Amino acid sequence: MRKKSVLACSACGSRNYSTMKNSSAAGDRLEIKKFCKTCNSHTAHLETK
């Protein structure tokens, strides 16, 4: 089963993206490098609650 997770920019903290994540990997926080419209650059986005 998959669960919905929200990604927030590590630089400014704005929540820009949402993804689906396997529930078996629930202990690990997802980190993806994506484009942030607020910072206007590619930054690391971390999974939030």
C-alpha positions in Angstrom: 0.0 0.0 0.0 1.2 3.5 -0.8 0.7 6.7 1.3 0.7 10.3 0.3 3.6 12.5 1.4 4.2 16.2 1.1 7.7 17.6 0.1 8.9 20.9 1.5 11.9 23.0 0.3 14.9 22.7 2.6 15.9 26.3 1.9 12.7 28.3 2.3 10.3 25.7 3.8 7.5 26.1 1.3 5.5 23.0 0.5 5.6 22.6 -3.2 5.1 19.0 -4.2 3.2 15.8 -3.1 4.2 12.3 -4.0 3.1 8.7 -3.2 5.5 6.6 -1.1 5.6 2.9 -0.2 4.4 2.3 3.3 7.1 -0.3 3.8 9.7 2.5 3.7 7.9 4.5 6.4 11.0 4.9 8.6 13.0 6.7 5.9 12.4 10.4 5.0 12.2 11.0 1.3 14.7 13.5 -0.2 14.4 14.6 -3.8 16.1 17.5 -5.6 13.4 19.6 -7.3 12.7 23.1 -8.6 11.4 25.6 -6.0 9.3 28.5 -7.4 9.9 30.6 -4.3 13.7 30.2 -4.3 13.8 30.1 -8.2 16.4 27.3 -8.1 16.8 23.6 -7.7 17.0 22.6 -4.0 16.6 19.5 -1.9 13.0 18.8 -0.9 12.4 16.8 2.2 9.3 14.8 3.2 7.1 16.5 5.9 4.2 15.3 7.9 
